[in-house]
């Protein structure tokens, strides 16, 4: 039985991945979170080097799913969690001499300024981040390459946009769900959103979890794999789908550029080439049925 350590377990993706792992008798899951709660086995602040080394040394995981991250638009915090936290984790694996596989969660934000004609984006596309989050995730990717060349078994699952319940309000789906709930509860009468003309790639949290585990189990060390649907969709179409689910009329939506949570350049279209990930999914299915 393999021991799997999961960081960032309190997020929507963390919950889904852990649920999937718990269904597999080949894994014993150790759940960590920044603040201990009933669903976590131990506390782990990834920006605390001593704590990271202590947890890795005591658990001796076969696999680490590093989901811990911050979306906050503060450079110091984003750097401490997304970059330094990753470095401490990889340092611990290397210095302790463990043969642990580490899966890092990357982001489509690493690609940054993408031209519409460059889609669908391949994993080897140039990284040109335009946000603090994208920048720190790009540095995380570069760190993984450095440690991979040092012999650490590290792999990246580069996630595009997630669709499902419980997402952060810093994400479009999370903000939309919160406002729909407030409308349904009579707390407000208008849903306020930024521009909805952009084209994105949204993948359900369930499908994302399946892809992440396939990448962890079947992916080649040192590689980057996309976690996405591979299908472009307009933000406005996502809005209309959610309104339809809750039987709400589009007339309650107020759209304004001033309501956008993005500053500066907004990528008009980005969606993924998921050929490599689909190949891993097929391999996993074949192995499961063998």
C-alpha positions as CSV (number, residue, x, y, z in Angstrom):
1,X,0.0,0.0,0.0
2,X,1.3,3.4,-1.0
3,X,1.3,6.4,1.4
4,X,0.0,9.5,-0.3
5,X,0.5,12.9,1.4
6,X,-1.9,15.6,0.2
7,X,-1.3,19.3,0.9
8,X,-3.9,22.0,0.5
9,X,-6.6,19.5,1.4
10,X,-9.3,22.0,2.3
11,X,-9.9,23.3,-1.2
12,X,-12.6,22.0,-3.6
13,X,-10.1,20.2,-5.7
14,X,-8.4,18.7,-2.6
15,X,-11.7,17.3,-1.3
16,X,-12.4,15.6,-4.7
17,X,-8.9,14.2,-5.0
18,X,-8.9,12.8,-1.5
19,X,-12.4,11.2,-2.1
20,X,-11.0,9.5,-5.2
21,X,-7.9,8.3,-3.4
22,X,-9.9,6.9,-0.5
23,X,-11.8,4.6,-3.0
24,X,-8.6,3.0,-4.0
25,X,-7.3,0.3,-1.6
26,X,-3.8,0.7,-2.9
27,X,-3.5,4.0,-1.1
28,X,-3.3,5.2,2.4
29,X,-4.0,8.9,2.4
30,X,-2.5,11.4,4.8
31,X,-4.3,14.7,4.7
32,X,-2.7,18.0,5.7
33,X,-4.0,21.6,5.9
34,X,-2.7,24.9,6.9
35,X,-5.0,24.9,9.9
36,X,-5.9,21.6,11.6
37,X,-9.5,20.5,11.3
38,X,-11.5,17.4,11.6
39,X,-10.7,16.4,8.0
40,X,-6.9,16.7,8.2
41,X,-4.5,14.3,9.8
42,X,-1.9,17.0,10.6
43,X,-1.1,20.6,10.2
44,X,1.3,21.8,7.5
45,X,2.2,25.3,6.7
46,X,4.1,24.8,3.4
47,X,5.8,28.2,3.9
48,X,7.4,26.8,7.1
49,X,10.6,25.0,6.1
50,X,11.1,23.2,9.4
51,X,7.5,22.0,9.5
52,X,7.7,20.7,5.9
53,X,10.9,18.7,6.6
54,X,9.3,17.4,9.9
55,X,6.1,16.2,8.1
56,X,7.9,14.6,5.2
57,X,10.4,12.8,7.5
58,X,7.8,11.4,9.8
59,X,5.4,10.2,7.1
60,X,7.9,9.0,4.4
61,X,5.3,9.3,1.6
62,X,5.5,7.4,-1.6
63,X,3.6,10.1,-3.4
64,X,3.0,13.8,-2.6
65,X,0.1,15.6,-4.2
66,X,1.0,19.2,-3.7
67,X,-2.3,21.1,-4.0
68,X,-1.5,23.9,-1.5
69,X,-1.4,27.3,-3.2
70,X,-2.7,30.9,-2.9
71,X,-4.5,33.0,-5.5
72,X,-4.0,36.2,-3.5
73,X,-2.6,39.2,-5.4
74,X,0.1,39.8,-2.9
75,X,3.6,39.1,-4.1
76,X,5.2,38.2,-0.7
77,X,2.5,35.8,0.2
78,X,2.2,34.2,-3.3
79,X,6.0,33.8,-3.4
80,X,6.1,32.3,0.1
81,X,3.4,29.7,-0.6
82,X,3.7,29.0,-4.3
83,X,7.4,29.1,-4.7
84,X,9.2,28.7,-1.4
85,X,6.7,26.1,-0.2
86,X,7.5,24.0,-3.3
87,X,11.2,24.5,-2.8
88,X,11.0,23.3,0.8
89,X,9.0,20.2,-0.3
90,X,11.5,19.3,-3.0
91,X,14.5,20.1,-0.7
92,X,13.1,17.7,1.9
93,X,12.6,14.9,-0.6
94,X,16.1,15.3,-2.0
95,X,18.0,15.8,1.3
96,X,16.2,13.0,3.1
97,X,17.0,10.7,0.2
98,X,13.4,9.5,-0.3
99,X,12.2,8.0,-3.6
100,X,9.0,10.0,-3.4
101,X,7.1,11.1,-6.5
102,X,5.9,14.7,-6.2
103,X,3.0,16.0,-8.3
104,X,2.8,19.8,-8.4
105,X,-0.3,21.6,-9.4
106,X,0.5,24.2,-12.1
107,X,-1.8,26.7,-13.8
108,X,-2.9,27.9,-17.2
109,X,-2.1,31.3,-15.8
110,X,1.6,30.4,-16.5
111,X,0.9,30.9,-20.3
112,X,-0.3,34.5,-19.8
113,X,-0.5,36.4,-23.0
114,X,-1.7,33.9,-25.6
115,X,-2.9,34.8,-29.1
116,X,-6.2,33.2,-30.2
117,X,-4.6,31.5,-33.2
118,X,-2.1,29.8,-30.9
119,X,-4.8,27.6,-29.4
120,X,-5.1,24.8,-28.5
121,X,-2.1,25.3,-26.2
122,X,0.5,22.5,-25.9
123,X,2.5,21.9,-22.8
124,X,5.7,23.2,-24.4
125,X,4.1,26.6,-25.2
126,X,6.2,29.5,-24.0
127,X,5.4,30.7,-20.5
128,X,4.6,34.4,-20.4
129,X,2.6,35.1,-17.2
130,X,0.8,38.4,-16.7
131,X,-0.3,38.0,-13.0
132,X,1.5,37.5,-9.7
133,X,-0.2,34.1,-9.4
134,X,0.9,33.1,-12.9
135,X,4.4,34.3,-12.3
136,X,4.8,32.3,-9.1
137,X,3.4,29.2,-10.7
138,X,5.9,29.7,-13.6
139,X,8.7,29.8,-11.0
140,X,7.3,26.6,-9.5
141,X,7.5,25.0,-12.9
142,X,11.1,26.1,-13.3
143,X,11.9,24.8,-9.8
144,X,10.5,21.4,-10.8
145,X,12.8,21.3,-13.8
146,X,15.8,22.1,-11.7
147,X,15.0,19.4,-9.1
148,X,14.1,16.8,-11.8
149,X,17.6,17.2,-13.3
150,X,18.9,16.6,-9.8
151,X,17.1,13.2,-9.7
152,X,13.9,14.1,-7.8
153,X,10.8,12.4,-9.2
154,X,8.6,15.4,-9.9
155,X,5.8,16.0,-12.3
156,X,3.4,18.8,-13.0
157,X,-0.3,18.7,-13.6
158,X,-1.1,22.1,-15.2
159,X,-4.7,22.9,-14.3
160,X,-6.9,25.1,-16.5
161,X,-10.3,26.4,-15.1
162,X,-12.2,24.3,-12.6
163,X,-16.0,24.0,-12.7
164,X,-17.9,22.7,-9.6
165,X,-19.1,23.6,-6.1
166,X,-17.0,25.0,-3.3
167,X,-14.5,27.0,-5.4
168,X,-12.8,30.2,-4.2
169,X,-14.6,33.5,-4.8
170,X,-11.4,34.6,-6.5
171,X,-12.4,32.4,-9.4
172,X,-15.2,33.2,-11.8
173,X,-17.3,30.1,-10.9
174,X,-16.9,30.7,-7.2
175,X,-18.0,34.4,-7.5
176,X,-20.9,33.4,-9.7
177,X,-22.1,30.7,-7.4
178,X,-22.0,33.0,-4.4
179,X,-24.0,35.7,-6.1
180,X,-26.6,33.1,-7.4
181,X,-27.0,31.8,-3.8
182,X,-27.5,35.4,-2.6
183,X,-30.2,36.0,-5.2
184,X,-32.0,32.8,-4.4
185,X,-31.9,33.7,-0.7
186,X,-33.3,37.2,-1.4
187,X,-30.1,38.9,-0.2
188,X,-29.6,40.7,-3.6
189,X,-31.5,41.1,-6.8
190,X,-28.6,41.6,-9.3
191,X,-25.6,39.5,-10.3
192,X,-22.6,41.7,-11.0
193,X,-19.8,40.4,-13.2
194,X,-16.9,41.6,-15.3
195,X,-16.8,41.2,-19.1
196,X,-18.0,37.8,-20.4
197,X,-16.5,37.7,-23.9
198,X,-13.4,35.7,-23.1
199,X,-13.0,32.1,-24.2
200,X,-11.7,29.6,-21.6
201,X,-11.2,25.9,-21.0
202,X,-13.3,24.6,-18.1
203,X,-13.1,21.1,-16.6
204,X,-15.3,19.6,-13.9
205,X,-13.6,19.0,-10.5
206,X,-14.4,15.3,-10.9
207,X,-12.7,15.0,-14.3
208,X,-9.8,17.1,-13.0
209,X,-9.3,14.7,-10.1
210,X,-9.3,11.7,-12.5
211,X,-6.8,13.3,-14.7
212,X,-4.5,14.3,-11.8
213,X,-4.4,10.7,-10.5
214,X,-3.7,9.4,-14.0
215,X,-0.8,11.9,-14.3
216,X,0.5,10.9,-10.9
217,X,0.4,7.2,-11.7
218,X,1.3,7.1,-15.4
219,X,3.0,10.4,-16.2
220,X,6.7,10.6,-17.1
221,X,8.9,12.2,-14.5
222,X,10.0,15.7,-15.4
223,X,7.0,16.3,-17.7
224,X,4.1,18.7,-17.7
225,X,0.6,17.5,-18.4
226,X,-2.6,19.5,-18.9
227,X,-5.7,19.1,-16.7
228,X,-8.5,20.4,-18.8
229,X,-11.4,19.6,-21.1
230,X,-9.7,20.6,-24.3
231,X,-12.9,22.4,-25.3
232,X,-13.2,26.2,-25.7
233,X,-16.3,27.9,-24.1
234,X,-17.3,31.5,-23.8
235,X,-17.7,32.9,-20.3
236,X,-21.2,34.1,-21.2
237,X,-22.2,30.5,-22.1
238,X,-21.0,29.4,-18.6
239,X,-23.1,32.1,-17.0
240,X,-26.2,31.1,-19.1
241,X,-25.8,27.5,-18.1
242,X,-25.7,28.3,-14.4
243,X,-28.7,30.7,-14.7
244,X,-30.6,27.9,-16.5
245,X,-29.8,25.4,-13.7
246,X,-31.3,27.7,-11.1
247,X,-34.1,29.0,-13.4
248,X,-32.9,32.6,-13.3
249,X,-33.3,35.2,-16.0
250,X,-30.4,36.9,-17.7
251,X,-32.0,40.3,-17.1
252,X,-30.7,40.2,-13.5
253,X,-27.1,40.2,-14.7
254,X,-25.1,43.5,-14.7
255,X,-21.9,43.3,-16.8
256,X,-19.2,45.9,-16.5
257,X,-15.5,46.1,-17.1
258,X,-15.1,47.9,-13.8
259,X,-16.3,44.7,-12.0
260,X,-13.5,42.5,-13.4
261,X,-11.1,41.1,-10.8
262,X,-8.4,41.1,-13.5
263,X,-6.0,44.1,-14.0
264,X,-4.2,44.9,-17.2
265,X,-4.4,42.6,-20.2
266,X,-7.1,40.0,-20.3
267,X,-6.3,37.0,-22.5
268,X,-9.1,36.8,-25.1
269,X,-8.9,33.0,-25.6
270,X,-7.0,30.1,-24.2
271,X,-7.8,26.4,-24.2
272,X,-5.7,23.2,-23.9
273,X,-4.4,20.4,-26.0
274,X,-5.0,17.4,-23.8
275,X,-3.6,14.7,-26.1
276,X,-0.9,13.6,-23.7
277,X,-3.3,13.5,-20.7
278,X,-5.8,11.5,-22.6
279,X,-3.1,9.0,-23.5
280,X,-2.3,8.6,-19.8
281,X,-6.0,8.1,-19.0
282,X,-6.2,5.3,-21.6
283,X,-3.1,3.7,-20.2
284,X,-4.6,3.8,-16.7
285,X,-7.8,2.2,-17.9
286,X,-6.0,-0.6,-19.7
287,X,-3.9,-1.3,-16.6
288,X,-7.0,-1.3,-14.4
289,X,-8.8,-3.8,-16.6
290,X,-5.7,-6.1,-17.1
